[in-house]
């Protein structure tokens, strides 16, 4: 969001929720996949790929 200069208000509108909920999302340790998908679409960024890239298999 910072790189693209998007605000919490912008994200709230993009994922169809209240601005206060966006700040709560930022504080969470975990997100459900449906919410992560909505955020990925809104920000045009594949966070699922980022997570996949972080998985190390021995």
Steps between C-alpha positions, in 0.01 A plus 500: 500500500783738586671457163178573315404776746168338585333597825308286744186676379579399142557137600181495705301609196686254275426199723157625603548548872526776758823697539524392865494138387802563276700616802389185684616290203844662526526385863405137434753220501282291266257565215253264345557420134185674379613829654854457371358439153296824516805696612716339229249596232464855632876557515577305181752291691508122542557454873436128457810478282699687765388247759577210270848634432566507876433129541822300524492131429782278618 
